[in-house]
Amino acid sequence: MTAVAAPGRNRWLRCRACHALVYRRRMRRNLEVCPECGHHQRLTAAERIGQLVDPDSFTALADRAAEADPLGFVDSMPYRRRLAQARAATGLAEAVVCGTARIGGLRAVLAVMDFRFLGGSLGCATGELISRAAEEALAARDPLVLVTASGGARMQEGVLSLMQMAMVSCAIAELRAAGLLTVSVVTDPTYGGVAASFATNTDLVVAERGARMGFAGPRVIRETIRQALPAGFQTAEFLLRHGQVDMVVERHDLRPRLRALLALAAGDRAGAGPPAGHTVPPAGPTVAGTGPIPRPRPTHRADATPAAWQSVRTARDLARPTTLDYLRTAFDGFVELHGDRLGADCPAIVAGLARLGDQPVAVIGQQKGHDAREMLARNFGMASPAGYRKALRVMGLAARLGLPVVTLIDTPGAHPGVDAEEQGQAAAIATCLRTLARLPTPVVAVVTGEGGSGGALALAVADRVLMLQNAVYSVISPEGCAAILFHDRAAAPRAAAALQLTAPDLVRLGVADGIVGEPPGGAQRDPAGAADRVRAALTAALSDLLAVPTADLVRRRSRRFRRYGAGTVDARAPQPDTDRTIQVMPR
């Protein structure tokens, strides 16, 4: 935590860690590290840049993206007012500052987050600016350095904030494919969607001394599964001990360490600068060449609250078909594959090979259950890192065999336990995002029940995303959103409506391509009828995608997710360079 001012005309600061009084100039000379206890105080983006780069070498990239309030979100105050207050308080346009610079004489592109701006939360504008930084690095063939400080995704932007994890992961995947170094510098704190995407899917992960990082925060773990946390949980030293970061570095050593890494990666290109004829790509949607993504006009219908909450309750109905039910009825000849090959087999993820008509496919899905005993055995569909690594193994097999991948999504979220954090939950999810971004085979995702946060997104970076009529897909559960933003868990129905998480909402937002209609009364009333509809929808989607050349398929997938930045907010514009949208199947 940051130091606090002590009496004496702000000449003295009190360290929040050891409570010692420290002369302000001494603290500044020591790079905002307490000279008494070594506690690393939090830095602003400007302070961080000043410490890392060569003097007068930083040139800011455009820091303005289109205003992003895609849901017209209101809790105790309108989201737009929160944004205005954050800008006034910090002097920043968004939660990240991006630019080009030199570190020890070596060129790099930087994206530095600032926790003061709405907790460094990841929204559409933040994702847009980081993606532009990655595009600048790709165009100039420079390394990308990301400095993270974030509480996670920005709930007020709903599922579109979740899409930023996928969008930035696609950008990092392109840099890796081009042979360009990516480095994340993890600072305190780094949690949630940022931890489970670009903080951990770079080539190198450097943790500053005193940083904390995890997918689920300590409070979430305590309140959801009531686990006691071990000493030093999620600290940089904990992360190093559990193999989740490459190194832990004191603040004084960060700049020389980055310089050494950039020099080793650059080889003969060190200091060479951009290739001849390089020009910085223009900001906004022209960079991706994707055109605008449709945005809904904010809706505040009187019937929205009960309808959204009813969808949540229906999606959670234990009578609804599970992944194993669909594998028995919508597919043929399913052969299950077990294990992550690293010592575990997560029961919440079912994966294997099957046939969809005459087409062999790889299938990966989250498995809940129909009663308390089965739900407990399957960990309520909440996958551990071993589950995501099993999924990765089957994705790789599908790519080698040239088989399309089908994912069936039904989870409240990834497992938030201490063991999951020790085993690298954030990195496991991030690796799924990055792998799916460039998987050289068609990918179709179907949200059959709950699509809960990053745990669902890990299987949903796809060429087609379909939703059953009563499914939901959200950045956070309505109960979690109600507790954090409405300060009242009883406000979950209101939060559900505000999050716009139903299948029709997701189609309007451009996140889902189509809705698979359910039989009268829902899939839980007629599982066989629901399976027939899922089978028909998957067959139609794969028929389109199998005709697309592999290079075009991967390019289109990347461009699909690039549309989710804040480059444009046209509510009615068409989506160029995409195949036809699968139509809603009749009831």
Residue pairs with C-beta under 8 A, 6 or more apart in sequence:
1 16
1 17
1 41
1 42
2 16
2 41
2 42
3 13
3 14
3 15
3 16
3 22
3 27
3 32
3 34
3 41
4 13
4 14
4 16
5 12
5 13
5 14
6 12
6 13
6 14
6 21
10 24
11 23
11 24
11 25
12 21
12 22
12 23
12 24
13 21
13 22
13 23
13 24
13 27
14 20
14 21
14 22
15 22
15 34
15 36
15 37
15 39
15 41
16 39
16 41
17 34
17 37
17 39
18 34
18 36
18 37
18 39
20 34
20 36
20 37
22 34
22 35
22 36
26 35
27 33
27 34
27 35
27 41
31 51
31 251
31 252
32 40
32 41
32 42
32 43
32 47
32 251
33 39
33 40
33 41
33 250
33 251
33 252
34 41
38 209
38 210
39 210
40 188
40 208
40 209
40 210
40 211
40 251
42 115
42 149
42 187
42 188
43 51
43 187
44 90
44 114
44 116
45 92
45 96
45 97
45 112
45 113
45 114
45 147
46 97
48 112
48 147
48 187
49 58
49 97
49 99
49 101
49 110
49 112
51 251
51 254
51 255
52 101
52 103
52 110
52 145
52 147
52 254
52 255
52 258
53 101
53 102
53 103
53 110
53 255
54 101
54 102
54 103
54 104
54 105
57 101
57 102
58 99
58 100
58 101
58 110
59 99
59 100
59 101
60 97
60 98
60 99
61 98
61 99
61 100
61 129
61 132
61 133
61 136
61 280
61 283
62 132
62 283
63 92
63 93
63 94
63 97
63 98
63 129
64 93
65 94
65 124
65 125
65 128
65 129
65 283
65 284
65 565
65 566
65 567
66 125
66 128
66 284
66 566
66 567
66 568
66 569
67 80
67 83
67 125
67 566
67 569
68 123
68 124
68 125
68 157
68 160
68 566
68 569
69 79
69 80
69 83
69 156
69 157
69 298
70 124
70 157
70 158
70 160
70 295
70 296
70 509
70 569
71 79
71 156
71 157
71 158
71 160
71 296
71 298
71 498
71 499
71 500
72 79
72 297
72 298
72 299
72 300
73 79
73 156
73 157
73 158
73 498
74 498
75 156
75 485
75 486
75 498
76 485
76 486
76 487
79 156
79 157
82 118
82 156
83 118
86 92
86 116
86 117
86 118
87 93
87 117
89 116
90 114
90 116
90 117
92 114
92 116
92 117
93 125
94 117
94 123
94 125
94 126
94 129
95 113
95 114
95 115
95 117
95 118
95 120
95 121
95 122
95 123
95 126
95 150
96 111
96 112
96 113
96 114
96 126
96 129
96 130
97 111
97 112
97 114
98 109
98 110
98 111
98 112
98 129
98 130
98 132
98 133
98 136
99 109
99 110
99 133
100 107
100 108
100 109
100 110
100 136
100 140
100 142
101 107
101 108
101 109
101 110
102 108
103 145
103 255
103 258
103 259
103 262
104 255
104 256
104 258
104 259
104 262
104 263
105 259
105 271
106 259
106 262
106 263
106 266
106 270
106 271
107 140
107 142
107 143
107 271
107 273
107 274
108 137
108 142
108 143
108 144
108 145
108 258
108 262
109 133
109 134
109 136
109 137
109 140
109 142
109 143
109 144
109 145
110 133
110 144
110 145
110 146
110 147
111 129
111 130
111 133
111 134
111 144
111 145
111 146
111 147
112 147
113 120
113 126
113 147
113 148
113 149
113 150
113 194
114 120
114 149
115 149
115 150
115 151
115 189
118 154
119 150
119 151
120 148
120 149
120 150
120 151
120 194
121 150
121 151
121 152
121 153
121 154
121 155
121 161
122 150
122 152
122 153
122 154
122 161
122 164
122 165
122 192
122 193
122 194
123 153
123 154
123 156
123 157
123 161
123 164
123 566
124 157
124 160
124 161
124 164
124 564
124 565
124 566
125 565
125 566
126 154
126 164
127 161
127 163
127 164
127 167
127 168
127 564
127 565
127 566
128 565
128 566
128 567
130 146
130 168
130 171
130 198
131 167
131 168
131 171
131 287
131 288
131 562
131 565
132 281
132 283
132 287
133 144
134 144
134 168
134 171
134 172
134 174
134 175
135 171
135 281
135 287
135 288
136 142
136 280
136 281
137 143
137 144
137 175
137 180
138 171
138 174
138 175
138 178
138 180
139 274
139 278
139 279
139 280
139 281
140 274
140 275
140 278
140 280
141 178
141 180
141 269
141 274
141 275
142 180
142 274
143 180
143 181
143 182
143 183
143 262
143 265
143 266
144 172
144 175
144 180
144 181
144 182
144 183
144 202
145 183
145 184
145 185
145 258
146 182
146 183
146 184
146 185
146 198
146 199
146 202
147 184
147 185
147 187
148 184
148 185
148 186
148 187
148 190
148 194
148 195
148 198
148 199
148 213
149 187
149 188
149 189
149 190
150 189
150 190
150 191
150 192
150 193
150 194
150 195
150 199
151 189
151 191
151 192
151 217
152 191
152 192
152 193
152 194
152 195
152 217
153 161
153 162
153 164
153 165
153 192
153 193
153 194
153 453
153 454
153 475
153 476
154 161
155 161
155 475
155 476
155 481
155 484
155 485
155 499
156 485
157 475
158 474
158 475
158 499
158 500
158 501
158 509
159 473
159 474
159 475
159 499
159 500
159 501
159 506
159 509
159 511
160 509
160 511
160 564
161 193
161 475
162 193
162 453
162 454
162 457
162 474
162 475
163 457
163 511
163 561
163 564
164 193
164 197
164 564
164 565
165 193
165 194
165 196
165 197
165 198
165 433
165 454
165 457
166 197
166 433
166 437
166 457
166 460
166 461
166 561
166 564
167 561
167 562
167 564
167 565
168 197
168 198
169 197
169 198
169 201
169 430
169 433
169 434
169 437
169 461
170 437
170 461
170 557
170 558
170 561
170 562
171 562
172 182
172 198
172 201
172 202
172 434
173 201
173 434
173 437
173 438
173 558
174 438
174 558
175 182
176 182
176 203
176 434
177 438
181 203
181 204
181 261
181 262
181 265
181 266
182 202
182 203
182 204
183 202
183 203
183 204
183 205
183 206
183 258
183 261
184 198
184 199
184 200
184 202
184 204
184 205
184 206
185 206
185 207
185 208
185 254
185 258
186 199
186 205
186 206
186 207
186 208
186 211
186 213
186 236
186 239
186 245
187 208
187 211
188 208
188 210
188 211
188 212
189 211
189 212
189 213
190 199
190 211
190 212
190 213
191 212
191 213
191 214
191 215
191 216
191 217
192 215
192 216
192 217
192 454
193 453
193 454
193 475
195 213
195 214
195 215
195 426
195 430
196 215
196 414
196 425
196 426
196 427
196 429
196 430
196 433
196 454
196 458
197 429
197 430
197 433
197 454
198 430
199 205
199 213
199 426
199 430
200 213
200 244
200 424
200 426
200 427
200 430
200 431
201 427
201 430
201 431
201 433
201 434
204 246
204 261
205 244
205 245
205 246
206 245
206 246
206 247
206 249
206 254
206 257
206 258
206 261
207 213
207 236
207 239
207 240
207 245
207 247
207 248
207 249
208 236
208 248
208 249
208 250
208 251
208 254
209 236
209 248
209 249
209 250
209 251
210 235
210 236
211 235
211 236
212 234
212 235
212 236
213 234
213 236
213 239
213 244
213 245
213 426
214 234
214 421
214 425
214 426
215 414
215 416
215 420
215 421
215 425
215 426
215 429
215 454
216 224
216 414
216 416
216 417
216 420
216 421
216 425
218 229
218 233
218 234
220 416
221 227
221 229
221 416
221 417
221 418
221 421
222 229
224 416
225 416
225 417
227 417
227 418
229 418
230 418
232 238
233 418
233 421
234 421
236 245
236 248
237 248
239 245
239 248
240 247
240 248
242 422
242 423
242 424
243 424
244 424
244 426
244 427
247 257
249 257
262 270
263 270
266 272
281 287
283 567
284 567
284 568
285 291
285 292
285 563
285 565
285 567
285 568
287 562
287 567
288 559
288 562
288 563
288 565
288 567
289 559
289 577
290 559
290 560
290 562
290 563
290 575
290 576
290 577
291 563
291 568
291 573
291 574
291 575
291 576
291 577
292 563
292 567
292 568
292 569
292 570
292 573
292 575
293 510
293 563
293 564
293 568
293 575
294 508
294 509
294 510
294 570
294 571
294 572
294 573
294 575
295 509
295 510
295 569
295 570
295 571
296 500
296 505
296 508
296 509
296 571
297 571
299 500
304 497
305 493
305 494
305 496
305 497
306 493
307 497
307 502
308 478
308 493
308 496
308 497
308 499
308 500
308 501
308 502
308 505
309 478
309 492
309 493
309 496
309 497
311 470
311 471
311 472
311 496
311 501
311 502
311 503
312 472
312 478
312 492
312 496
312 501
314 320
314 470
314 522
314 524
315 449
315 450
315 470
315 471
315 472
316 449
316 450
317 522
317 524
318 368
318 369
318 370
318 371
318 375
319 370
319 524
319 525
320 410
320 448
320 449
320 522
320 523
320 524
320 527
321 329
321 448
321 523
321 524
321 527
321 530
321 531
322 367
322 368
322 369
322 370
322 410
323 350
323 365
323 366
323 367
323 408
323 410
323 448
324 350
324 367
325 527
325 531
326 365
326 408
326 448
326 531
326 534
327 334
327 350
327 352
327 354
327 363
327 365
328 334
329 527
329 528
329 531
330 356
330 531
330 532
330 534
330 535
330 538
331 354
331 355
331 356
331 361
331 363
331 535
332 354
332 355
332 356
332 357
333 354
333 355
334 352
334 353
334 354
334 363
335 352
335 353
335 354
336 350
336 351
336 352
337 351
337 352
337 353
337 390
337 393
337 394
337 397
338 345
338 390
339 345
339 386
339 390
339 393
340 346
340 386
340 387
340 389
340 390
340 393
341 389
341 393
342 386
342 389
343 386
344 384
344 386
345 386
345 390
346 379
346 383
346 384
346 385
346 386
346 387
346 388
346 390
347 367
347 377
347 378
347 379
348 366
348 367
348 378
348 379
348 380
348 381
348 382
348 383
348 384
348 387
348 411
348 415
349 364
349 365
349 366
349 367
349 383
349 387
349 388
349 390
349 391
350 363
350 364
350 365
350 366
350 367
351 362
351 363
351 364
351 365
351 390
351 391
351 393
351 394
352 362
352 363
352 394
353 360
353 361
353 362
353 363
353 403
354 360
354 361
354 363
355 361
356 406
356 535
356 538
356 539
356 542
357 535
357 539
359 404
359 539
359 542
359 546
360 401
360 403
361 398
361 403
361 404
361 405
361 406
361 542
362 394
362 395
362 397
362 398
362 401
362 403
362 404
362 405
362 406
363 405
363 406
363 407
363 408
364 391
364 394
364 395
364 405
364 406
364 407
364 408
364 459
365 407
365 408
365 409
365 410
365 448
365 459
366 381
366 383
366 408
366 409
366 410
366 411
366 455
366 456
366 459
367 378
367 381
367 410
368 374
368 375
368 378
368 380
368 381
368 410
368 411
368 449
369 375
369 376
369 377
369 378
369 380
369 381
375 381
379 415
380 412
381 410
381 411
381 412
381 450
382 411
382 412
382 413
382 414
382 415
382 416
382 455
383 391
383 411
383 414
383 415
383 455
383 458
384 414
384 415
384 417
384 419
384 420
384 423
384 425
385 420
385 423
385 424
385 425
385 427
385 428
386 423
388 414
388 425
388 428
388 429
388 431
388 432
388 458
389 428
389 431
391 432
391 458
391 459
392 428
392 431
392 432
392 435
394 405
395 405
395 432
395 435
395 436
395 439
396 435
397 403
398 404
398 405
398 439
398 441
399 439
399 440
399 441
402 441
403 441
404 441
404 442
404 443
404 444
404 542
404 545
404 546
405 439
405 441
405 442
405 443
405 444
406 443
406 444
406 445
406 446
406 538
406 542
407 443
407 444
407 445
407 446
407 459
407 460
407 462
408 446
408 448
409 445
409 446
409 447
409 448
409 449
409 451
409 456
409 459
409 460
409 473
410 447
410 448
410 449
410 450
410 451
411 450
411 451
411 452
411 455
411 456
412 450
412 452
412 455
412 477
413 452
413 453
413 454
413 455
413 456
413 477
414 420
414 425
414 429
414 453
414 454
414 455
414 458
415 425
415 455
416 425
428 458
429 454
429 455
429 457
429 458
432 458
432 459
432 461
433 457
433 458
433 461
436 443
436 459
436 461
436 462
437 461
437 557
437 558
437 561
438 554
438 558
439 554
440 550
440 553
440 554
441 550
441 553
442 463
442 542
442 545
442 546
442 548
442 553
443 461
443 462
443 463
443 464
443 557
444 462
444 463
444 464
444 465
444 466
444 538
444 541
444 542
444 545
445 459
445 460
445 462
445 464
445 465
445 466
446 465
446 466
446 467
446 468
446 516
446 534
446 537
446 538
447 456
447 460
447 465
447 466
447 467
447 468
447 471
447 472
447 473
447 503
447 512
448 468
448 471
448 523
448 534
449 468
449 471
449 472
450 456
450 471
450 472
451 460
451 467
451 471
451 472
451 473
451 474
452 474
452 477
453 474
453 475
453 476
453 477
456 473
461 557
461 561
462 557
463 541
463 545
463 553
463 556
463 557
463 560
464 513
464 514
464 541
464 544
464 545
464 582
465 506
465 511
465 512
465 513
466 512
466 513
466 514
466 515
466 516
466 537
466 538
466 541
466 582
467 473
467 503
467 506
467 507
467 512
467 514
467 515
467 516
468 503
468 515
468 516
468 518
468 523
468 530
468 534
469 503
469 515
469 516
469 517
469 518
469 522
469 587
470 503
470 518
470 522
470 523
471 503
472 496
472 501
472 502
472 503
473 501
473 503
473 506
473 511
473 512
474 499
474 501
475 499
476 484
476 499
477 492
478 492
478 493
478 495
478 496
478 499
478 501
479 489
479 492
479 495
481 492
481 495
481 498
481 499
482 488
482 489
482 490
482 491
482 492
482 494
482 495
483 489
485 495
486 494
486 495
500 506
500 508
500 509
503 512
503 515
504 515
506 512
507 513
507 514
507 515
510 563
510 564
510 575
511 564
513 581
513 582
514 537
514 581
514 582
514 583
514 584
515 584
515 585
516 533
516 534
516 537
516 584
516 585
517 533
517 584
517 585
517 586
517 587
518 526
518 529
518 530
518 533
518 587
519 525
519 526
519 529
519 530
519 533
519 587
520 526
520 587
523 529
523 530
533 585
536 585
537 582
537 585
540 582
541 582
544 579
544 580
545 553
545 579
548 556
548 579
556 577
556 578
556 579
559 577
560 578
563 575
